[in-house]
Amino acid sequence: MSAALLAGAVLPALLPLPLTLPASLIDLRQRIIPDALNLALLVLGLAVAAWRDGAGGAGLGLLEAGLAYGLFRALRAGHARLSGRIGLGLGDVKFVAAAAAWTGLAGLPVLILAASLSALAAVGLAALAGRPVGRTTVLPFGPFLAFGLHAALLHATLVGAAV
């Protein structure tokens, strides 16, 4: 793969980094993703969609963000009902919705797969390091969702999907 092609794939995937990096750091420290960062991520994703595809692209991005929000809000509620505890914070739900403005619904499987596998790897490394890990271990998921967003954007660029 040529350097120009690689740069053309990597640079778009890094565009949301000024928002995902602080969201990740805040989630690690305070276990919260601020609404302002999620809103900025949504607005920037819609702006990129409008620049790329016109007003229709922004409208579709907003629709997909809304659908992602509803889906992950329902997933959160279902998990809480079945387990008796909250497993996915509202900041995470809002982050996924904002990310959908960037990736579309078609990019969410890659995002969630990358986020889940990286979170499992982190928990595995923590266990290997001797930290207690169990079903009630609290894990800020924002950094993994951020990684998943960048992975989904990179994947879409490399495979030529329209994100």
N, C-alpha and C positions, 0 to 999 in steps of 0.2 A: 504494500500500500504506500503510495507516494506521500510525501510530507504535506503537500498541498491538499490532497484528499483527506488526510487525517486531520489537518487543521480545519478543513471545512466541516468535518463531522464533530470535532471536539468543541470548537468555539461556540456553536449554537447550544450545545448541551451544557455549557458553563454559564449561559446568559442569566439564569435565575440565581446563580451563586451568591450575589450580594444580598439576597433575601433568605436563601436557604441556610447559609452559614450562620447568621445570627439567630435564626429560628432554632437551629440545631443546638447551638451553644446555650441558649436560654432554656430550652427544654431539658438539656442535660443538668443544668444547675437548679432550675426552679420547677421542673416538671409541668411546664405550661408553654404553649406556643401562642404568643400574643396575637390578638385579633388583627392588630394593625399590620403585622407582617403577613398574615394570611390574606388580608384584603389587598395589600400591595402586590403579593404574588398573583392573586386573581386578576387585578387590574393590568399588570404587566403582561400576563399571559393573554388577556383579551386584546391588548394593544398589539402584541406580536401577531395574533390571529387576524386582526383588522389590517395590519400592514401587509401581511402575506396574502390574505384572501378577501379583503374588503370588509364592508359592514356585515355581510353574510357570515364571514368567518368568525367575527366577534359574537354575532348572535348565536351561531352554532356552539361556540366555546362556552357561552353563558348557559345555554341549554344543557350541555354536557356536564358542566360544573354543577348545575342544579340536580341533575340526575345522579351524579356521583355522590353529592351530599345526601340525597334521600336514601340511596342504597347503603352508604356506610353508616348513616344514622340508624337505619333499620337493623343493620348488622350489629351495631353497638347495643341497641335495645334487646335484640334477640339473645346476645351473649349474656347481658345482664340478667335477663329473665331466666335463662338456663343455669347460670352459675351463681347467681345471687351477688355478683360484684361487677363493677365497671372495669372492662378490660381495654377499652379504647376511649381515650379522652376526646372531648369535643374539639379541642385544638387539632388533634389528629384527623378528625372527620373533616374539619374545615380545610386543613392542609390538602387532603386528598381531593376535595372539591376544587380548590384553587389549582392543584396540579392537573386536574382534568381539563382546565382551560388551555393548558400547554400541550397535553398529550392526546386529548380526546378520550373517549371511552375505550377506544381500541388500544390505547397505550397503557391503560390501568393494569392489565394482567402482568405486563413486564415490570411496571412500577412495584406492584404488590409482591411479585415473586422476588425481585431484587431486595426489597425492604425486608421481607420475611427471612430470606436466606441469610442476609447480613446480620439480622438480629439473632437468629439461631447460632450463627458463628460466634457472635459476641458473647452470648450466654455460654456456649461451649468453652470458649477461651477463659471466661470467668470461672467456670467449674474446674477447668484444668489448673487454674491458678490457685485453687483452694477456696474460692469464695462460695458461700452457701447459695445454692440455686434450687428453687422449687416452684411449685405451682403458684405460690403467692408472691414470687419475686416481682418487684416493680421495675419495669424497664421503660424509660422514656423512648417512645417510638419515633418521635420527630426526626432525629438524625438518620434513622434508617429509611424513613419515608423520603427525606431529602436525597439520600443516596439513590433511592429507587427512581425518583423523578429524573435525576441526571442520567441514570442508566437507561431509562425509557427514552429520553431524548436522544441519547447517543445511539441506541438501538434503532430508533426510527430513522435517524439520519443515515446510518450505515446500510440499512436494508432498503432505503429509499421510500419509506412510508411517508405519507403526508401528515406531518405534525406541525 
